[in-house]
Each structure stands twice: as structure tokens, then as C-alpha cells.
């Protein structure tokens, strides 16, 4: 049985990847500073190390004590708006601290790495769907920091023999039966719409209704969190280093998300139309032909209704999230 060290395993995506890894027969250790994640989001079957990636000795200790044979790296700051006002935080946490993680791996002899990257490395793409051949031109420090770390990975692969897979995607959504989405600052559309249904917010905002899309609102690509976790697990057995984009190949508009939430929750859900936000492209959809072909990724929960139903079931059971 392989042991996987999951950084950021107390966060939204990380926690469900930990759960799926354990269900698949892996032993898992979680390394998280709990600045964004939640202790209750750590699967009780996992070993937990509370530590920060700025502390290289703490990383080495976690690798050594867990006897990790691979690292799955989710720990990062991921708020686009914040990255525009505090770029130093993003380059420090997402790049410099990532280098600490790689250096600790080199010291401890760990040679396999799965990186949770982002399609934000492409900026405003030249064509749709976004595949791996398109130029990467980030338009914010968040996307830039992830691209910088992708470049760092290339060199650690070449010079230190680390086999890595970087997975780029946009909108993780949905929940497992046990774990769900609870950000201290919630910027994602689906949980914010569901907060209105729960009576925790008065309304949800639609930023821009005059885009060149069928209903005038932005179209985005949503991936069920369990399908996303499965892609990360498949990446552990990749024969060689690679970069993969993950997407459904389709897309759902903001208005369609809200309408679907209304149908599932049976609530009215007030929506307020606002002007466009700067830098929001009309459509962002990732292509995943390469990862399907090379790793055999076959998402099972692509239907937006299925995604929202899983999120709603979790939020109804946990109206206050993890409560910490």
C-alpha cells in the first residue's frame, strides 16, 4: 500500500481527494496549516500533521514519519481578486513554499508528485475548449504563481528525477456525502447561490448579462469534486511527467446555475443583475481529450443537476459548514 502525503488536505478539494484516496486503498497523511482548511474536514482515517510549507523541517518530518511515497499538493492561496491586491502573498505561498516542499522531497527521496494547478495559467484563451497546446498568458498573480510553479516542476523533474503530473481545471463543485465546500471567504457561485436558499444571504449577484452567450451571462466549466479526485488518483500511476487540462467539454451559464438551484432547493433565490467585472471572459471551458486518452479519466458526474444536488445535500446537513 502506498502512502500519500496530501498538502492542503483540510481544504475543500484536498479533503475529498483524501477521502477518495483512502477509499481506493491508499494510506494518507495530511499536511495543513488550517489557515483556510478545517480540522473537521480531515478524514479521521488519515494521519494529520499541522504545519506550514514555509517550515521545511516540518515538511521533512511529515514525509519521514508518514513514509510517504508520493505527494499530492493542494496547499495554495486561490483568490484571484486578493492576488491583485496582495501579489506577494501568492508568490510566497504558491511558489516559494512550493519550492520548500520539493526540496524536502529531494532530501527525503520522494520521487512522485501530483500538482493541483489551474486553467488560470492560460489567462484569456485564444480558442475553446482550452487544450494543452494553447499559450499560457496569465492575467493575474494567482495564475502567474501557478504557472511559475509548473516551470519549477519541470526543472525538478529534469534535475532530481521527480515524476510529476500537473492538473489544470477551473470550477470544482459538488460534495461527497461526508465532505463539502466551506471557504472562509466564499467566491464560488454554487455555494453562494445555495446560501441564499438556506436563508444565509439575501441575494446572489449576476455580474454581466450582456455577454455573447445564449442567455447573456458567463459560461463556465464545472467538474464534480469526486471526478476531480479520481483524476488526481489516476495521476499517481502516470508513467511519465505531464500536464493535463481537466474539463467537461461543455459549460453552464450563471443564470442556468441559479435556475437549477431553484429547481433543486424549491426556493425562490433572488438574483441581482450587476455590471460586468473586468477581465471576465464570456466562456471558459477546458478540454480533456489528452487526460482521457492517456490516463483513462472518465468523469461519471458531469450533469450539472447531479453536481448541485450533491452540494445541496451537504449544505443542508452542514448549514454552518464545519463550524470552526
N, C-alpha and C positions, 0 to 999 in steps of 0.2 A: 504493500500500500504506500503510495506516495504521500508525503506531507507537503502541503502548500501553505506558504505564508502570504496572507492577504492583507495588504496595507489599505487602510480606509474601509476595513470590513465591518465597521459600525455604521457606515453610511447607507444611503438608500440602495444603490446598485450593489455595493460591496456586500451588504448583509444578505441579499438574496442569492448572490453568487456563492457565498459561504454555505448557505443552506443547501443549494443545489450540488455543490462540490461534495458535501458530506453525504447527501443522498446518493451520490454516484460512487461512494466508497472511498473517497479521499479522507485523509486526516488533515485538519485545518487549524492553523494558528492565525489569530487576528492581531494586527499591529495598528493601533489607532490612538490619536491624542484626545479624542472626544470633543474637539473644538466644534465640529459640525455633526459628527455622528452621535449615537446614543448607546449607552451600555446595554440597555434592554433590547437593542437591535442585534446584538451579537448572539448567534445561535449558541445555546447552552452546551452543545456538543463540541464546540470549538475551544481551544486554549486561547486565553486573552492576554496580550501584552499591552499595557498602556504606555505609550511612548511617542516621541516626536521624531520625525525624519531629520530634524536639524541635529539630532544626537546620534552620531554614527556608532558610538559604542553601544547604545541601546538597541540599534538595529542588529548589530553583530550578535549581541546576546540573544535576541529573539530568534535569529537564524540558527544559532548554535544549539540553544535549548530545545527548539522545536524540531531540530534535524531536518529542516526544510530542504526539499529537493528542487523547488521552483517557487517563484514569487509572482503573485498577481497584484498589480499596482493600480489602485483606485484613488489613493490619497492625493487630493489636489483641491485647490480653490477653483470654483467654476462659475462665478457670477460675472457675466460679460460687462455689465454696467460698472460694477466695482472695479474691474480690471482697467477701465478707462480713467478712473479717478485715483487708483492706488496700484499702478503697474508694478512697483517694487515688490509688493506682497506676492504677486503672481510669478514674477521671475524668481523670487527667492524660494517660494514653496514648490512651484511646479517644475523648476529647472534645477536650482542649486541643491534642494533637498532630495530631488530625484537622483542627482549625481552621488550624494551620500549613500543612497540605497544601493546603487550599482557598485560603488567602491566596497561597501560591506559585503556584497555578494562575491566580489572578486576575492576578498580576503578569506571568506568562509567557503569558497569553492562551489558556490551555487551557480549553475550554468543555464538555467531556463527562466524566461521572463515573459509575462503577458501584460501588455500595457493598455490601459483604458484611455485611448486617445479621443479625438473628436473630429467631426467633419468641419468644425470651425477653422481647421487649418487651411481649408480651401477658400475662405472668405466668400465673396460673391462669385459663384461659379460661372464659367463661360457657357456651360450647357448642362442639361438634365437628362437622365439622372446623373449624379456625381459619381464618376468611377475613379479608379486609382491613377489613371493617366492624366487627369486634369492638373494644371499648375496650382500649387498651393500658395495662396496670397492672403494671409490672414488680415482682417480689418480691425482687430482689437488685441490687446496684450494677452488675453486669455488664449485665443487661438494661436498667437505667436509663441507663447510659452510652451504649448503642447507640441508645436512644430519643432521648436528648438530641442525639446527632449527627444523627439523622434530622431533628430540628427545625431544627438549624443548616443542614442541606442545603436545607431549604425556603426559608430566607432568602437563601442564596447563589444559589439559583435565581432568586428574585424580584429581588434587587438587583444581581446580577452576571451574570445570563444563563447560568448553568451549567445545562445539561440533565443531570439525574441519574436513575438508577434504583437503588432500594434493594431488595435481595432478602433476604427473611426465610425462614429454614429452621431445622430442628432438627439432625438427625443425618446429617452427611456420612459416607459409609462406602465401603469398597472401595478399589481401586487401579487405576492403569493398568499396563501391562506394565513401565514404567520407574520410576515414582514411587509411593510409598505413604506410610503413616501411621507416623511416628516422632516422638512427643512426648517431651520430657524428663520431663514428669510426665504419665503416661497415665491419663486418666479415662474414656476411651470404652470401651464394653462390648466391641465385637467384637475390637479388638486385645488387650484384656486376656484374653478367652477364648482367643484364639489363642496368647497367651504360655504358657498352661497346656499347650496342645497341643504347643508347642515345648519344654516342659520348663523354661521360664524362671520359671514361677510354680507354686506348689503347688496353688492352687485359685482359683476365681473366686467372688465374693460375689453373692448374690441378695438385694437389700435389699427385703424385704417380700414375703410370699407369701399375704397375706390381702386383696388388693385386689379390688374388684368387677369382675374380668375373668375370662374363661373358665378360665385356669389359676392365677389368684391373683397373678400377677406383673405388673409395669407394662408397658404397651404404648407403644411409641414408633415414630416415623416415620423410616425410613431411606432416604436418597437416594444412589444410586450417584454417586460423585465425578465421573464423566465426564458424566452427565446434568446435574449441578450446573454443571460447567464450560460446558456448552452453553447453559444459561440465562444465564450471565454474558456469553457471546459475543453471544447474541441481544439482550441489553440494550444493547449498544453501538449498535444501529441503531434504538432506540426513538425515535419521533417527538417525544415529549414526556416530561417528568418524571413518574415514577410510583413507587408502592410495590407490590411483589408478594410474596405468600407462595408458598413452594415446598413441595410435599409430594407424596406418592404417593396420598393419599386413603385409604390402608389403614394398616396398622400391624402390628408384630411384637412379641410379648412377650419378656421377658428369658429365660424358660425355652425359648421357641421358638428364640431365637438360639443358646442353648447347645446344644440338641438338633441344630440344623442344623450347627453347628461340629463336633459329634461325628461326624455322618454324613460330612461333607466331609473331615475330617482322619483319620478312622479311629482317633481317640484317645478315651480314656475321659472326660477332662476332669472333674475333681472340682469340684462346686459346693457352696458352703456357704450355708445359709439364714441371713440376719440380719434383725433388726427393720427396719421401715420407716425411711427417712430423712425428716426433717422437710421439708415443702414439696414432696415428690414427688407430683404428681398421678397418678391411675391410668392415664389415657390422654392422650397429646399427639400429635395428628395435624393436619397443616396441609392446608388446601385449596388447590388451584392452578388453579381454573377460570379466574380472571382472566388469569393469565400464559399459559395455554394458548390462550385466546381472543385476547388482544391481541398477544402476541409469537410465538405459534405453537410454544411449547415442547411437545415431545413426547418425554418420557423413554423410553429404549429398554431400560433395565436395571432394571426395577422389582422383579423377583423377588429375594427375599432370598437365595436359593441362589446366584444369579449374583453378587450383591454380595459374599457371603462367599467364594466361590470365587476371585474376583479378589484379595481381601485375602490369602487363604491363599497363593496362588501368589507374591505379592510377599514375604510374610514368610518363606516357605521359601527364596527366593533371597537374602533380606537378613535373616537371623535376628538380626543385631545392628543393624538399621536402617541408618542412614548411617554409623555407626561413629565419629562425631566427639564 
